[in-house]
Amino acid sequence: MSGAWSLRLARSEDAAAFHRVEEDAADLLRSAPELAGVAIPPSQSEQDYARLIRRGHCLSAIAGEQVIGFAAAAPKGRELHLHELSVARSWQRRRIGATLLEALAIDARNSGFRAITLTTWRDIAWNAPFYASQGFVEVANSDDSAVEDGAPDLPRCAMIRLLD
């Protein structure tokens, strides 16, 4: 496997790959000791990703023609909400996730959004601490709508990155 990869705006045909990459990356969550006994929500479907991609704020990381990572986001009021950031396990630790987040911030800023929001696992090193290292801060006293899709709210948190 070559180390060369690039980013591009997601295409409709990327939806199936988004689902596959998320499933691959979710295996890390399923094996995390911090989440022992916690139900991990199912990955979004190809149809869910197709809907997000049509909204125009999704990015694909590709190696050759293969999607190896992605950022799937959509407008939520004056903010861009990151629904999922995933990188295939064999491609992790190469700054792909950080680069996807920075490109998403550029897109959001250029589109007039004031911030990027997300929800994530609080105590998993590659989740909330990773996002904090990328300029996100935890939102204190967020309402229940900030924790999505029936995921348990105790180990999850809402975060925001204000854009300049």
N, CA, C and O of each residue as an XYZ file, in Angstrom:
656
protein
N       0.850     -1.172      0.000
C       0.000      0.000      0.000
C       0.890      1.227      0.000
O       1.796      1.363      0.822
N       0.612      2.113     -0.934
C       1.347      3.368     -1.030
C       0.888      4.322      0.059
O      -0.225      4.199      0.570
N       1.731      5.258      0.408
C       1.377      6.245      1.411
C       0.708      7.475      0.826
O       0.340      8.379      1.576
N       0.537      7.541     -0.503
C      -0.030      8.715     -1.148
C      -1.553      8.720     -1.031
O      -2.216      7.720     -1.305
N      -2.083      9.856     -0.624
C      -3.526     10.029     -0.549
C      -3.852     11.498     -0.796
O      -2.976     12.360     -0.716
N      -5.101     11.771     -1.094
C      -5.533     13.143     -1.337
C      -6.978     13.306     -0.875
O      -7.653     12.331     -0.547
N      -7.439     14.552     -0.855
C      -8.817     14.860     -0.474
C      -9.569     15.380     -1.686
O      -8.990     15.979     -2.592
N     -10.887     15.133     -1.680
C     -11.767     15.720     -2.683
C     -13.163     15.806     -2.100
O     -13.461     15.179     -1.084
N     -14.017     16.586     -2.747
C     -15.414     16.646     -2.374
C     -16.018     15.264     -2.619
O     -15.758     14.641     -3.648
N     -16.821     14.790     -1.675
C     -17.421     13.456     -1.816
C     -18.364     13.423     -3.013
O     -18.995     14.420     -3.361
N     -18.439     12.256     -3.627
C     -19.326     12.001     -4.762
C     -20.384     10.997     -4.330
O     -20.178     10.238     -3.383
N     -21.502     10.993     -5.017
C     -22.604     10.096     -4.649
C     -22.150      8.646     -4.589
O     -22.623      7.887     -3.742
N     -21.262      8.257     -5.452
C     -20.809      6.859     -5.461
C     -19.905      6.525     -4.274
O     -19.532      5.364     -4.107
N     -19.542      7.508     -3.445
C     -18.730      7.263     -2.254
C     -19.546      6.745     -1.070
O     -18.968      6.277     -0.089
N     -20.876      6.820     -1.141
C     -21.724      6.493      0.008
C     -21.471      5.083      0.545
O     -21.386      4.893      1.758
N     -21.351      4.101     -0.334
C     -21.107      2.719      0.118
C     -19.741      2.617      0.805
O     -19.595      1.911      1.802
N     -18.759      3.314      0.276
C     -17.418      3.286      0.875
C     -17.430      3.969      2.244
O     -16.735      3.520      3.155
N     -18.204      5.043      2.406
C     -18.313      5.696      3.709
C     -18.793      4.686      4.742
O     -18.236      4.593      5.836
N     -19.830      3.931      4.391
C     -20.367      2.924      5.323
C     -19.288      1.890      5.656
O     -19.112      1.542      6.823
N     -18.571      1.398      4.655
C     -17.530      0.389      4.881
C     -16.400      0.937      5.759
O     -15.933      0.249      6.666
N     -15.964      2.159      5.497
C     -14.883      2.756      6.287
C     -15.347      2.956      7.728
O     -14.592      2.677      8.659
N     -16.570      3.432      7.927
C     -17.069      3.614      9.290
C     -17.133      2.281     10.023
O     -16.748      2.201     11.190
N     -17.607      1.244      9.364
C     -17.663     -0.087      9.996
C     -16.267     -0.559     10.381
O     -16.072     -1.098     11.471
N     -15.298     -0.362      9.499
C     -13.921     -0.770      9.784
C     -13.387     -0.012     10.999
O     -12.814     -0.616     11.906
N     -13.573      1.295     11.019
C     -13.081      2.108     12.133
C     -13.839      1.793     13.427
O     -13.259      1.868     14.510
N     -15.116      1.444     13.330
C     -15.922      1.154     14.524
C     -15.426     -0.087     15.258
O     -15.718     -0.252     16.443
N     -14.695     -0.952     14.594
C     -14.133     -2.116     15.280
C     -13.226     -1.687     16.433
O     -13.113     -2.398     17.431
N     -12.581     -0.528     16.299
C     -11.757     -0.008     17.399
C     -12.630      0.335     18.602
O     -12.254      0.060     19.742
N     -13.800      0.939     18.353
C     -14.708      1.265     19.460
C     -15.206     -0.001     20.148
O     -15.269     -0.074     21.375
N     -15.554     -0.983     19.347
C     -16.093     -2.223     19.907
C     -15.081     -2.925     20.808
O     -15.463     -3.662     21.717
N     -13.803     -2.700     20.560
C     -12.774     -3.358     21.364
C     -12.191     -2.449     22.453
O     -11.301     -2.869     23.192
N     -12.679     -1.220     22.557
C     -12.138     -0.282     23.553
C     -12.576     -0.677     24.953
O     -13.776     -0.782     25.209
N     -11.632     -0.899     25.871
C     -12.003     -1.276     27.234
C     -12.864     -0.220     27.929
O     -13.674     -0.545     28.798
N     -12.684      1.052     27.539
C     -13.470      2.126     28.151
C     -14.959      1.996     27.850
O     -15.792      2.543     28.574
N     -15.293      1.274     26.787
C     -16.697      1.132     26.382
C     -17.243     -0.270     26.638
O     -18.291     -0.638     26.107
N     -16.542     -1.040     27.442
C     -17.027     -2.393     27.755
C     -18.435     -2.294     28.333
O     -18.676     -1.554     29.286
N     -19.345     -3.036     27.755
C     -20.723     -3.052     28.228
C     -21.595     -1.934     27.688
O     -22.789     -1.889     27.983
N     -21.018     -1.022     26.894
C     -21.792      0.077     26.304
C     -22.187     -0.325     24.886
O     -21.350     -0.775     24.102
N     -23.456     -0.160     24.568
C     -23.931     -0.488     23.217
C     -23.403      0.568     22.239
O     -23.621      1.766     22.422
N     -22.718      0.109     21.218
C     -22.201      0.995     20.183
C     -23.297      1.150     19.129
O     -23.785      0.150     18.600
N     -23.693      2.387     18.814
C     -24.737      2.573     17.799
C     -24.295      2.000     16.451
O     -23.100      1.958     16.158
N     -25.244      1.563     15.638
C     -24.872      1.031     14.319
C     -24.318      2.127     13.421
O     -24.610      3.309     13.605
N     -23.525      1.720     12.459
C     -23.000      2.663     11.473
C     -24.147      3.199     10.634
O     -25.182      2.550     10.484
N     -23.950      4.389     10.090
C     -24.950      4.942      9.192
C     -24.992      4.110      7.916
O     -23.987      3.530      7.505
N     -26.136      4.062      7.313
C     -26.313      3.261      6.103
C     -25.782      3.999      4.875
O     -25.516      5.200      4.911
N     -25.640      3.256      3.813
C     -25.247      3.844      2.537
C     -26.258      4.922      2.130
O     -25.868      5.965      1.604
N     -27.543      4.680      2.368
C     -28.578      5.656      2.026
C     -28.441      6.931      2.865
O     -28.611      8.039      2.354
N     -28.129      6.764      4.166
C     -27.902      7.930      5.028
C     -26.744      8.766      4.494
O     -26.826      9.992      4.422
N     -25.671      8.086      4.125
C     -24.517      8.808      3.606
C     -24.824      9.461      2.260
O     -24.354     10.566      1.993
N     -25.595      8.805      1.422
C     -25.964      9.397      0.136
C     -26.720     10.710      0.356
O     -26.494     11.685     -0.360
N     -27.615     10.734      1.344
C     -28.353     11.970      1.659
C     -27.396     13.070      2.133
O     -27.508     14.219      1.706
N     -26.473     12.721      3.002
C     -25.510     13.724      3.479
C     -24.638     14.241      2.341
O     -24.396     15.444      2.245
N     -24.170     13.359      1.491
C     -23.308     13.762      0.376
C     -24.045     14.733     -0.538
O     -23.446     15.694     -1.020
N     -25.326     14.505     -0.784
C     -26.111     15.404     -1.644
C     -26.196     16.817     -1.072
O     -26.408     17.773     -1.817
N     -26.034     16.954      0.228
C     -26.116     18.285      0.855
C     -24.847     19.102      0.634
O     -24.845     20.307      0.885
N     -23.768     18.473      0.168
C     -22.610     19.200     -0.319
C     -21.483     19.507      0.637
O     -20.572     20.247      0.264
N     -21.489     18.979      1.854
C     -20.410     19.294      2.800
C     -19.722     18.029      3.300
O     -19.397     17.917      4.482
N     -19.504     17.091      2.407
C     -18.804     15.846      2.761
C     -17.525     15.762      1.946
O     -17.489     16.135      0.774
N     -16.474     15.263      2.593
C     -15.169     15.141      1.955
C     -14.713     13.695      1.984
O     -14.994     12.958      2.929
N     -14.008     13.301      0.941
C     -13.440     11.957      0.862
C     -11.928     12.041      0.829
O     -11.357     12.862      0.111
N     -11.277     11.185      1.614
C      -9.831     10.980      1.513
C      -9.668      9.746      0.639
O     -10.271      8.705      0.899
N      -8.859      9.869     -0.388
C      -8.722      8.756     -1.322
C      -7.254      8.401     -1.549
O      -6.367      9.252     -1.494
N      -7.038      7.123     -1.802
C      -5.737      6.609     -2.227
C      -6.020      5.881     -3.537
O      -6.723      4.871     -3.552
N      -5.482      6.389     -4.614
C      -5.864      5.877     -5.923
C      -7.329      6.220     -6.141
O      -7.698      7.394     -6.147
N      -8.152      5.220     -6.317
C      -9.601      5.429     -6.461
C     -10.369      4.942     -5.236
O     -11.600      4.960     -5.231
N      -9.655      4.509     -4.203
C     -10.292      3.938     -3.012
C     -10.502      4.994     -1.934
O      -9.581      5.736     -1.592
N     -11.737      5.057     -1.394
C     -12.019      5.946     -0.263
C     -11.413      5.298      0.983
O     -11.733      4.159      1.322
N     -10.536      6.042      1.655
C      -9.859      5.521      2.847
C     -10.264      6.276      4.110
O      -9.907      5.886      5.222
N     -11.009      7.353      3.925
C     -11.478      8.143      5.055
C     -12.471      9.170      4.562
O     -12.581      9.414      3.360
N     -13.196      9.772      5.492
C     -14.187     10.766      5.090
C     -14.618     11.623      6.267
O     -14.454     11.255      7.430
N     -15.170     12.766      5.931
C     -15.864     13.635      6.871
C     -17.245     13.870      6.278
O     -17.371     14.381      5.165
N     -18.283     13.496      7.024
C     -19.662     13.661      6.568
C     -20.342     14.694      7.453
O     -20.558     14.457      8.641
N     -20.678     15.841      6.872
C     -21.252     16.947      7.631
C     -22.451     17.514      6.885
O     -22.612     17.308      5.682
N     -23.289     18.234      7.627
C     -24.454     18.888      7.037
C     -24.806     20.117      7.862
O     -24.538     20.162      9.063
N     -25.405     21.110      7.221
C     -25.809     22.311      7.947
C     -26.820     21.997      9.047
O     -27.711     21.165      8.880
N     -26.656     22.683     10.169
C     -27.610     22.627     11.270
C     -27.679     24.049     11.815
O     -26.884     24.441     12.670
N     -28.642     24.813     11.307
C     -28.716     26.224     11.662
C     -27.541     26.971     11.072
O     -27.233     26.827      9.889
N     -26.882     27.772     11.900
C     -25.721     28.556     11.451
C     -24.412     27.802     11.619
O     -23.331     28.367     11.453
N     -24.520     26.525     11.949
C     -23.333     25.703     12.168
C     -23.315     24.529     11.195
O     -24.349     24.126     10.662
N     -22.143     24.002     10.982
C     -21.991     22.786     10.195
C     -21.790     21.655     11.192
O     -20.859     21.692     11.996
N     -22.657     20.650     11.143
C     -22.578     19.548     12.110
C     -21.873     18.356     11.473
O     -22.291     17.859     10.427
N     -20.807     17.907     12.112
C     -20.051     16.737     11.665
C     -20.756     15.491     12.177
O     -20.753     15.215     13.377
N     -21.356     14.747     11.269
C     -22.049     13.516     11.642
C     -21.069     12.373     11.872
O     -21.266     11.545     12.761
N     -20.010     12.333     11.062
C     -19.050     11.225     11.191
C     -17.728     11.619     10.554
O     -17.689     12.221      9.481
N     -16.654     11.270     11.234
C     -15.295     11.357     10.711
C     -14.710      9.969     10.926
O     -14.610      9.505     12.062
N     -14.326      9.309      9.851
C     -13.753      7.966      9.974
C     -12.600      7.808      8.999
O     -12.603      8.355      7.896
N     -11.613      7.039      9.445
C     -10.472      6.679      8.604
C     -10.282      5.176      8.752
O     -10.282      4.651      9.866
N     -10.121      4.489      7.632
C      -9.888      3.047      7.662
C      -8.692      2.744      8.568
O      -7.696      3.469      8.558
N      -8.801      1.677      9.341
C      -7.750      1.369     10.320
C      -6.361      1.275      9.699
O      -5.385      1.719     10.302
N      -6.261      0.702      8.501
C      -4.934      0.554      7.876
C      -4.344      1.891      7.418
O      -3.177      1.944      7.028
N      -5.125      2.961      7.459
C      -4.658      4.283      7.049
C      -4.578      5.266      8.203
O      -4.257      6.435      7.990
N      -4.860      4.824      9.411
C      -4.852      5.741     10.542
C      -3.425      6.133     10.929
O      -2.447      5.494     10.542
N      -3.354      7.220     11.714
C      -2.098      7.757     12.237
C      -1.211      8.348     11.135
O       0.017      8.287     11.202
N      -1.874      8.924     10.114
C      -1.161      9.603      9.023
C      -1.680     11.028      8.833
O      -1.443     11.640      7.792
N      -2.378     11.552      9.823
C      -2.949     12.898      9.819
C      -4.103     13.054      8.824
O      -4.461     14.174      8.461
N      -4.679     11.949      8.388
C      -5.805     12.028      7.455
C      -7.010     12.653      8.150
O      -7.646     13.545      7.587
N      -7.335     12.205      9.357
C      -8.465     12.772     10.096
C      -8.273     14.253     10.359
O      -9.200     15.040     10.170
N      -7.083     14.644     10.794
C      -6.807     16.056     11.064
C      -6.914     16.884      9.791
O      -7.429     18.002      9.819
N      -6.436     16.351      8.688
C      -6.511     17.072      7.413
C      -7.952     17.198      6.945
O      -8.350     18.244      6.432
N      -8.739     16.136      7.119
C     -10.163     16.215      6.785
C     -10.852     17.299      7.614
O     -11.657     18.065      7.085
N     -10.541     17.366      8.903
C     -11.149     18.394      9.765
C     -10.738     19.795      9.336
O     -11.569     20.703      9.327
N      -9.491     19.985      8.986
C      -9.052     21.311      8.573
C      -9.701     21.707      7.252
O     -10.116     22.855      7.090
N      -9.794     20.785      6.315
C     -10.467     21.076      5.045
C     -11.953     21.361      5.269
O     -12.527     22.226      4.607
N     -12.570     20.640      6.194
C     -13.975     20.886      6.523
C     -14.138     22.284      7.126
O     -15.110     22.976      6.826
N     -13.199     22.700      7.968
C     -13.257     24.045      8.553
C     -13.139     25.120      7.469
O     -13.824     26.141      7.533
N     -12.288     24.900      6.491
C     -12.154     25.850      5.388
C     -13.463     25.924      4.611
O     -13.943     27.014      4.299
N     -14.040     24.767      4.300
C     -15.328     24.729      3.596
C     -16.405     25.443      4.407
O     -17.162     26.249      3.866
N     -16.474     25.146      5.703
C     -17.496     25.749      6.560
C     -17.332     27.265      6.607
O     -18.309     27.999      6.463
N     -16.109     27.733      6.807
C     -15.837     29.173      6.864
C     -16.222     29.833      5.538
O     -16.880     30.873      5.533
N     -15.820     29.238      4.425
C     -16.128     29.800      3.110
C     -17.626     29.775      2.809
O     -18.107     30.568      1.999
N     -18.359     28.876      3.451
C     -19.809     28.764      3.245
C     -20.597     29.638      4.218
O     -21.826     29.671      4.166
N     -19.897     30.343      5.103
C     -20.562     31.263      6.007
C     -21.009     30.685      7.336
O     -21.742     31.339      8.078
N     -20.580     29.468      7.651
C     -20.930     28.895      8.949
C     -20.062     29.519     10.034
O     -18.920     29.905      9.780
N     -20.610     29.617     11.247
C     -19.859     30.228     12.345
C     -19.083     29.206     13.150
O     -18.175     29.567     13.899
N     -19.435     27.897     13.002
C     -18.790     26.860     13.812
C     -19.042     25.488     13.199
O     -19.906     25.305     12.342
N     -18.254     24.537     13.674
C     -18.495     23.115     13.395
C     -18.843     22.473     14.729
O     -18.168     22.711     15.730
N     -19.893     21.660     14.744
C     -20.293     20.949     15.952
C     -20.189     19.447     15.702
O     -20.144     18.987     14.561
N     -20.153     18.699     16.801
C     -20.128     17.243     16.716
C     -20.490     16.659     18.073
O     -20.510     17.364     19.082
N     -20.770     15.382     18.084
C     -20.842     14.625     19.331
C     -19.875     13.463     19.194
O     -19.661     12.941     18.101
N     -19.294     13.065     20.321
C     -18.292     12.007     20.261
C     -18.181     11.318     21.610
O     -18.804     11.727     22.590
N     -17.382     10.276     21.640
C     -17.106      9.545     22.877
C     -16.132     10.359     23.708
O     -15.061     10.732     23.228
N     -16.491     10.634     24.933
C     -15.717     11.515     25.809
C     -14.365     10.905     26.209
O     -13.346     11.593     26.157
N     -14.341      9.649     26.600
C     -13.157      9.080     27.253
C     -12.291      8.197     26.363
O     -11.425      7.479     26.863
N     -12.507      8.240     25.075
C     -11.699      7.446     24.154
C     -10.622      8.366     23.578
O     -10.936      9.420     23.025
N      -9.362      7.972     23.705
C      -8.236      8.857     23.364
C      -8.302      9.396     21.936
O      -7.883     10.525     21.683
N      -8.817      8.611     21.016
C      -8.843      9.082     19.628
C     -10.151      9.791     19.299
O     -10.426     10.053     18.128
N     -10.960     10.105     20.299
C     -12.205     10.838     20.068
C     -12.119     12.222     20.706
O     -11.435     13.085     20.157
N     -12.774     12.475     21.831
C     -12.810     13.834     22.398
C     -11.412     14.445     22.538
O     -11.236     15.600     22.152
N     -10.411     13.737     23.067
C      -9.075     14.350     23.157
C      -8.498     14.705     21.776
O      -7.823     15.723     21.626
N      -8.766     13.867     20.780
C      -8.313     14.182     19.416
C      -8.978     15.464     18.922
O      -8.303     16.363     18.420
N     -10.303     15.547     19.066
C     -11.010     16.746     18.608
C     -10.547     17.984     19.373
O     -10.435     19.062     18.789
N     -10.280     17.845     20.660
C      -9.765     18.978     21.441
C      -8.433     19.458     20.862
O      -8.170     20.659     20.815
N      -7.597     18.521     20.425
C      -6.313     18.905     19.834
C      -6.490     19.613     18.492
O      -5.556     20.236     17.987
N      -7.684     19.516     17.919
C      -7.994     20.151     16.639
C      -8.823     21.426     16.809
O      -9.378     21.938     15.837
N      -8.909     21.941     18.045
C      -9.581     23.208     18.289
C     -11.021     23.126     18.756
O     -11.682     24.156     18.892
N     -11.522     21.926     19.004
C     -12.887     21.764     19.504
C     -12.872     21.840     21.031
O     -11.909     21.426     21.676
N     -13.958     22.379     21.596
C     -14.122     22.423     23.045
C     -15.459     21.783     23.391
O     -16.422     21.855     22.628
N     -15.491     21.159     24.556
C     -16.725     20.517     24.998
C     -17.764     21.570     25.356
O     -17.450     22.590     25.970
N     -18.990     21.308     24.968
C     -20.099     22.202     25.275
C     -20.700     21.733     26.585
O     -21.239     20.629     26.671
N     -20.607     22.569     27.599
C     -21.176     22.232     28.903
C     -22.689     22.428     28.864
O     -23.198     23.316     28.182
N     -23.397     21.576     29.612
C     -24.852     21.704     29.744
C     -25.570     21.676     28.410
O     -26.550     22.396     28.220
N     -25.094     20.851     27.476
C     -25.794     20.758     26.198
C     -27.105     20.015     26.406
O     -27.219     19.179     27.301
N     -28.091     20.326     25.575
C     -29.378     19.643     25.711
C     -29.303     18.246     25.120
O     -28.317     17.890     24.475
N     -30.342     17.460     25.339
C     -30.342     16.072     24.879
C     -30.215     15.943     23.372
O     -29.772     14.902     22.886
N     -30.592     16.974     22.612
C     -30.518     16.872     21.155
C     -29.079     16.836     20.660
O     -28.835     16.467     19.511
N     -28.125     17.213     21.502
C     -26.727     17.207     21.080
C     -26.154     15.801     21.012
O     -25.165     15.569     20.317
N     -26.763     14.861     21.726
C     -26.298     13.477     21.686
C     -27.255     12.730     20.781
O     -28.435     12.571     21.096
N     -26.734     12.273     19.655
C     -27.548     11.779     18.561
C     -27.894     10.301     18.659
O     -27.252      9.522     19.363
N     -28.928      9.959     17.926
C     -29.228      8.582     17.539
C     -29.295      7.598     18.691
O     -28.914      6.438     18.531
N     -29.765      8.029     19.832
C     -29.972      7.101     20.932
C     -28.699      6.592     21.580
O     -28.742      5.647     22.367
N     -27.574      7.198     21.266
C     -26.323      6.763     21.886
C     -26.359      7.115     23.367
O     -26.934      8.138     23.737
N     -25.767      6.307     24.207
C     -25.766      6.622     25.639
C     -25.128      7.988     25.870
O     -24.090      8.295     25.284
N     -25.743      8.811     26.721
C     -25.224     10.169     26.861
C     -24.103     10.293     27.878
O     -23.358     11.271     27.822
N     -23.946      9.366     28.794
C     -22.888      9.511     29.791
C     -21.488      9.511     29.191
O     -20.704     10.408     29.503
N     -21.132      8.522     28.322
C     -19.769      8.556     27.800
C     -19.601      9.460     26.584
O     -18.517      9.504     26.003
N     -20.658     10.188     26.181
C     -20.572     11.043     25.007
C     -20.628     12.509     25.406
O     -21.105     12.861     26.485
N     -20.131     13.350     24.514
C     -20.180     14.777     24.759
C     -20.397     15.518     23.436
O     -20.108     15.000     22.357
N     -20.903     16.716     23.551
C     -21.032     17.611     22.405
C     -19.824     18.541     22.406
O     -19.351     18.968     23.459
N     -19.332     18.848     21.197
C     -18.171     19.723     21.076
C     -18.420     20.720     19.964
O     -19.243     20.487     19.078
N     -17.698     21.842     20.015
C     -17.829     22.889     19.007
C     -16.443     23.464     18.696
O     -15.578     23.561     19.567
N     -16.266     23.834     17.451
C     -15.056     24.574     17.029
C     -15.549     25.849     16.367
O     -16.136     25.808     15.286
N     -15.312     26.971     17.010
C     -15.683     28.255     16.430
C     -14.729     28.581     15.293
O     -13.530     28.314     15.378
N     -15.272     29.159     14.230
C     -14.467     29.501     13.064
C     -14.189     30.996     13.066
O     -15.061     31.793     13.411
N     -12.997     31.371     12.688
C     -12.601     32.800     12.665
C     -13.315     33.526     11.564
O     -13.116     34.728     11.386
